[in-house]
């Protein structure tokens, strides 16, 4: 069973179908921030800032942290980290299409490990 937190609450996720439905939730101006984990201590953890059709994904375990690697585009992309609209400024070269997040989250649900379907940068 997976724990999923978003802007509004924590959910217990039993299936890929339920996960897919929850990952499509948006608030404010088409944004959300997700934290997915299996244990109460929070590790391993997959999290993502989501805005419209874009995302930045993080993977954390007890020893290492990773961030998604996107394209070579320069500049800053503004995401939101909470229901109050607190802005987070992230490098555009970490941004991925939202479909990548859906695939990464599905893999994480199935394996409870860092997915290898995207490139990661250790931070």
PASEBA-1860 file (N, C-alpha, C; in nm, 3 decimals):
! residues 123
1> XXXXXXXX> 0.083/-0.118/0.000/0.000/0.000/0.000/0.089/0.125/0.000 ~ 0.053/0.218/-0.084/0.131/0.342/-0.098/0.059/0.456/-0.028 ~ 0.138/0.544/0.033/0.086/0.670/0.086/0.107/0.777/-0.021 ~ 0.006/0.857/-0.047/0.017/0.966/-0.142/-0.037/1.092/-0.075 ~ 0.047/1.196/-0.071/0.004/1.326/-0.019/0.000/1.424/-0.135 ~ -0.102/1.511/-0.134/-0.106/1.621/-0.229/-0.146/1.747/-0.153 ~ -0.189/1.850/-0.224/-0.226/1.976/-0.159/-0.335/1.959/-0.055 ~ -0.422/1.860/-0.073/-0.540/1.855/0.011/-0.533/1.754/0.125
9> XXXXXXXX> -0.472/1.638/0.104/-0.477/1.536/0.208/-0.383/1.419/0.177 ~ -0.382/1.320/0.269/-0.308/1.197/0.246/-0.407/1.088/0.206 ~ -0.365/1.006/0.110/-0.446/0.895/0.062/-0.368/0.766/0.080 ~ -0.439/0.656/0.095/-0.380/0.523/0.089/-0.418/0.465/-0.045 ~ -0.318/0.430/-0.124/-0.340/0.386/-0.262/-0.318/0.236/-0.272 ~ -0.422/0.165/-0.321/-0.416/0.019/-0.332/-0.390/-0.032/-0.472 ~ -0.411/0.052/-0.574/-0.404/0.002/-0.711/-0.348/0.107/-0.806 ~ -0.303/0.061/-0.921/-0.254/0.153/-1.023/-0.366/0.242/-1.075
17> XXXXXXXX> -0.487/0.190/-1.081/-0.601/0.270/-1.127/-0.627/0.386/-1.032 ~ -0.624/0.358/-0.904/-0.645/0.464/-0.805/-0.531/0.566/-0.811 ~ -0.408/0.518/-0.827/-0.292/0.607/-0.838/-0.309/0.700/-0.957 ~ -0.348/0.647/-1.071/-0.365/0.729/-1.191/-0.469/0.839/-1.170 ~ -0.579/0.806/-1.107/-0.684/0.905/-1.081/-0.631/1.017/-0.992 ~ -0.563/0.981/-0.883/-0.513/1.081/-0.789/-0.406/1.170/-0.850 ~ -0.321/1.115/-0.936/-0.213/1.193/-0.995/-0.264/1.296/-1.097 ~ -0.388/1.287/-1.134/-0.446/1.383/-1.229/-0.518/1.498/-1.158
25> XXXXXXXX> -0.519/1.498/-1.025/-0.582/1.606/-0.949/-0.500/1.734/-0.961 ~ -0.570/1.846/-0.980/-0.503/1.976/-0.987/-0.581/2.076/-0.903 ~ -0.509/2.176/-0.856/-0.568/2.283/-0.776/-0.524/2.417/-0.833 ~ -0.583/2.523/-0.783/-0.545/2.658/-0.820/-0.538/2.670/-0.971 ~ -0.423/2.699/-1.024/-0.407/2.715/-1.169/-0.339/2.593/-1.228 ~ -0.406/2.478/-1.220/-0.356/2.353/-1.277/-0.223/2.309/-1.216 ~ -0.212/2.316/-1.083/-0.089/2.275/-1.015/-0.120/2.176/-0.903 ~ -0.014/2.104/-0.862/-0.020/2.018/-0.745/0.123/1.980/-0.709
33> XXXXXXXX> 0.139/1.928/-0.589/0.267/1.875/-0.544/0.237/1.741/-0.478 ~ 0.304/1.636/-0.527/0.277/1.501/-0.479/0.397/1.445/-0.404 ~ 0.368/1.370/-0.298/0.469/1.292/-0.228/0.416/1.150/-0.220 ~ 0.495/1.054/-0.270/0.455/0.914/-0.271/0.558/0.835/-0.190 ~ 0.511/0.752/-0.099/0.601/0.669/-0.020/0.525/0.547/0.030 ~ 0.599/0.452/0.084/0.539/0.329/0.133/0.548/0.313/0.283 ~ 0.635/0.389/0.344/0.659/0.372/0.486/0.635/0.503/0.559 ~ 0.599/0.493/0.683/0.573/0.612/0.762/0.698/0.700/0.777
41> XXXXXXXX> 0.819/0.640/0.770/0.940/0.721/0.783/0.968/0.801/0.656 ~ 0.895/0.772/0.547/0.904/0.854/0.428/1.006/0.812/0.324 ~ 1.077/0.701/0.342/1.178/0.659/0.245/1.156/0.515/0.203 ~ 1.176/0.482/0.076/1.207/0.575/-0.032/1.086/0.663/-0.062 ~ 1.114/0.774/-0.128/1.010/0.872/-0.157/1.024/0.924/-0.299 ~ 0.912/0.935/-0.366/0.906/0.999/-0.496/0.817/1.121/-0.479 ~ 0.864/1.235/-0.525/0.782/1.356/-0.517/0.791/1.432/-0.648 ~ 0.690/1.514/-0.673/0.687/1.588/-0.800/0.609/1.717/-0.787
49> XXXXXXXX> 0.667/1.822/-0.842/0.595/1.946/-0.865/0.529/1.933/-1.001 ~ 0.401/1.964/-1.008/0.326/1.948/-1.132/0.257/2.080/-1.165 ~ 0.268/2.119/-1.292/0.198/2.238/-1.342/0.156/2.211/-1.485 ~ 0.026/2.214/-1.508/-0.030/2.188/-1.641/0.025/2.056/-1.693 ~ 0.101/2.059/-1.802/0.155/1.934/-1.860/0.305/1.919/-1.833 ~ 0.355/1.983/-1.726/0.498/1.980/-1.692/0.518/1.930/-1.550 ~ 0.638/1.877/-1.524/0.669/1.832/-1.388/0.819/1.835/-1.365 ~ 0.857/1.838/-1.237/0.993/1.814/-1.192/0.981/1.708/-1.084
57> XXXXXXXX> 1.061/1.601/-1.098/1.047/1.484/-1.011/1.172/1.470/-0.924 ~ 1.149/1.431/-0.800/1.257/1.401/-0.706/1.243/1.257/-0.658 ~ 1.357/1.193/-0.634/1.358/1.062/-0.569/1.453/1.072/-0.451 ~ 1.407/1.030/-0.335/1.490/1.033/-0.215/1.486/0.896/-0.148 ~ 1.604/0.849/-0.110/1.606/0.735/-0.018/1.683/0.781/0.106 ~ 1.716/0.692/0.193/1.777/0.734/0.319/1.917/0.791/0.301 ~ 1.982/0.763/0.189/2.120/0.806/0.169/2.140/0.899/0.051 ~ 2.056/0.892/-0.050/2.079/0.968/-0.172/1.953/1.041/-0.216
65> XXXXXXXX> 1.976/1.150/-0.294/1.866/1.228/-0.348/1.893/1.253/-0.496 ~ 1.788/1.248/-0.576/1.799/1.268/-0.720/1.691/1.364/-0.766 ~ 1.720/1.433/-0.876/1.622/1.519/-0.943/1.618/1.481/-1.090 ~ 1.503/1.496/-1.152/1.488/1.462/-1.293/1.577/1.551/-1.380 ~ 1.624/1.492/-1.489/1.699/1.569/-1.590/1.609/1.586/-1.710 ~ 1.588/1.711/-1.747/1.504/1.741/-1.863/1.592/1.772/-1.983 ~ 1.546/1.868/-2.062/1.621/1.908/-2.181/1.731/2.007/-2.148 ~ 1.772/2.081/-2.248/1.882/2.176/-2.231/1.831/2.320/-2.221
73> XXXXXXXX> 1.701/2.335/-2.210/1.643/2.469/-2.204/1.693/2.543/-2.080 ~ 1.729/2.669/-2.099/1.776/2.751/-1.988/1.661/2.832/-1.930 ~ 1.681/2.879/-1.809/1.581/2.965/-1.747/1.517/2.898/-1.627 ~ 1.413/2.962/-1.578/1.345/2.918/-1.456/1.198/2.888/-1.487 ~ 1.149/2.782/-1.428/1.008/2.746/-1.435/0.951/2.760/-1.294 ~ 0.836/2.825/-1.282/0.774/2.848/-1.152/0.668/2.741/-1.126 ~ 0.684/2.669/-1.014/0.587/2.571/-0.969/0.530/2.619/-0.835 ~ 0.435/2.544/-0.781/0.371/2.580/-0.655/0.383/2.461/-0.561
81> XXXXXXXX> 0.418/2.488/-0.433/0.442/2.377/-0.340/0.331/2.352/-0.239 ~ 0.230/2.439/-0.232/0.123/2.416/-0.136/-0.005/2.486/-0.181 ~ -0.112/2.458/-0.110/-0.244/2.511/-0.144/-0.250/2.663/-0.130 ~ -0.155/2.721/-0.058/-0.151/2.866/-0.039/-0.085/2.939/-0.156 ~ -0.032/2.864/-0.252/0.027/2.924/-0.370/0.173/2.963/-0.355 ~ 0.243/2.908/-0.255/0.385/2.936/-0.236/0.463/2.890/-0.358 ~ 0.535/2.984/-0.419/0.607/2.954/-0.543/0.742/2.889/-0.517 ~ 0.779/2.801/-0.609/0.909/2.733/-0.609/0.969/2.757/-0.746
89> XXXXXXXX> 1.095/2.799/-0.750/1.161/2.833/-0.874/1.263/2.723/-0.907 ~ 1.238/2.652/-1.018/1.323/2.539/-1.055/1.378/2.560/-1.196 ~ 1.496/2.506/-1.217/1.562/2.518/-1.346/1.483/2.445/-1.455 ~ 1.467/2.511/-1.569/1.392/2.450/-1.680/1.458/2.322/-1.731 ~ 1.588/2.305/-1.705/1.653/2.182/-1.754/1.624/2.061/-1.664 ~ 1.535/2.078/-1.567/1.488/1.967/-1.482/1.344/1.928/-1.515 ~ 1.280/2.005/-1.602/1.138/1.988/-1.632/1.118/1.876/-1.735 ~ 1.017/1.794/-1.708/0.978/1.685/-1.797/0.830/1.697/-1.833
97> XXXXXXXX> 0.788/1.632/-1.942/0.645/1.625/-1.972/0.573/1.543/-1.865 ~ 0.449/1.576/-1.837/0.374/1.512/-1.730/0.360/1.362/-1.750 ~ 0.354/1.315/-1.873/0.342/1.171/-1.899/0.459/1.093/-1.839 ~ 0.576/1.155/-1.835/0.693/1.089/-1.773/0.668/1.066/-1.625 ~ 0.605/1.163/-1.558/0.576/1.145/-1.416/0.480/1.030/-1.394 ~ 0.377/1.020/-1.478/0.281/0.911/-1.463/0.351/0.775/-1.475 ~ 0.443/0.762/-1.570/0.515/0.636/-1.589/0.610/0.608/-1.472 ~ 0.679/0.712/-1.427/0.772/0.697/-1.315/0.694/0.658/-1.188
105> XXXXXXXX> 0.580/0.720/-1.164/0.500/0.689/-1.046/0.447/0.546/-1.051 ~ 0.406/0.502/-1.168/0.358/0.365/-1.184/0.471/0.266/-1.152 ~ 0.589/0.292/-1.205/0.704/0.206/-1.179/0.739/0.204/-1.031 ~ 0.737/0.320/-0.966/0.766/0.329/-0.823/0.662/0.251/-0.743 ~ 0.537/0.259/-0.781/0.430/0.184/-0.715/0.458/0.034/-0.724 ~ 0.504/-0.011/-0.839/0.524/-0.155/-0.862/0.653/-0.208/-0.800 ~ 0.760/-0.126/-0.798/0.892/-0.177/-0.756/0.940/-0.124/-0.622 ~ 0.888/-0.010/-0.578/0.933/0.060/-0.457/1.082/0.097/-0.467
113> XXXXXXXX> 1.129/0.120/-0.588/1.267/0.158/-0.615/1.271/0.277/-0.709 ~ 1.391/0.337/-0.724/1.407/0.450/-0.816/1.386/0.402/-0.959 ~ 1.288/0.459/-1.028/1.261/0.418/-1.166/1.377/0.457/-1.258 ~ 1.398/0.376/-1.360/1.507/0.404/-1.454/1.456/0.448/-1.591 ~ 1.329/0.486/-1.600/1.272/0.526/-1.728/1.303/0.672/-1.763 ~ 1.364/0.745/-1.671/1.408/0.883/-1.700/1.553/0.896/-1.654 ~ 1.617/1.005/-1.696/1.751/1.035/-1.648/1.741/1.112/-1.518 ~ 1.830/1.078/-1.426/1.834/1.143/-1.294/1.968/1.213/-1.274
121> XXX> 1.967/1.317/-1.196/2.090/1.385/-1.154/2.096/1.376/-1.001 ~ 2.208/1.326/-0.951/2.225/1.316/-0.807/2.242/1.456/-0.749 ~ 2.176/1.484/-0.636/2.188/1.617/-0.574/2.237/1.604/-0.430
END
